[in-house]
Amino acid sequence: NEGWENWVFKAGFNDKIVLKNSLNLNKKIVVEEGANVELVDYIYDINQSNEVQYVVEVSGNLKLHHVFLCKILQNKLSVTSSVFGMGNYTNTVVDLNRGNSLINLESNIVEEGGKTSVLTASISGENYVKNLVVNNINHAPHSEAYMTNFGIGYDEGKLVVDGVGDIRNGAHGSVNKQHSTMIVFDELAKATNKPLLLIEEDDVVANHASAVGKIDEQTI
């Protein structure tokens, strides 16, 4: 597709790749069975805007990291993944951007035995607004989905994290867990976590834990 990069990693590939400042460039990534890939998308350049889509298909092992260490006034990231077979997929997002962010991460475990882990860390300060939506979906039996979110708000920054764990009908014997911790340092800062579990099966393990609050002055 025009405006897209296509990456295919075949069986036997075993390496780490670091991308630098790949702003406004969509990517499709396919990791075949027997491939082991670590991909770091590292953004440290100042830009007015960034809007990127990732489409990911994993049958092997993939660690995908997005690191924003910059100032992008309007930063949009969308990652949609599908895990097949015994695929193992980890998606990490570190959002230290000094600007507004809208991040959507959707992981679909399509076939039995697949595993996905999503880990996010976000900071929102000054008067910026950050929205993060993480959706882990078990479509297949005996699949595993994990989510961990950390967030910090300071000054007048606003941070909203929506964590959705979704076990579909037929995905018996599956696991879907999430944990979120949000901390605020100033009175006008806001950090909100909204966990949600959607369960259509009985024989599953699903839970969420959430903590939101301000650290007391003595501790600081």
Beta strands, then each sheet from edge to edge (+ up, - down):
strand 1: 4-9
strand 2: 14-20
strand 3: 26-31
strand 4: 36-43
strand 5: 47-58
strand 6: 61-68
strand 7: 72-83
strand 8: 88-95
strand 9: 100-109
strand 10: 115-124
strand 11: 129-138
strand 12: 144-153
strand 13: 158-167
strand 14: 175-184
strand 15: 190-199
strand 16: 205-214
sheet 1: 1+ 3+ 5+ 7+ 9+ 11+ 13+ 15+
sheet 2: 2+ 4+ 6+ 8+ 10+ 12+ 14+ 16+
end
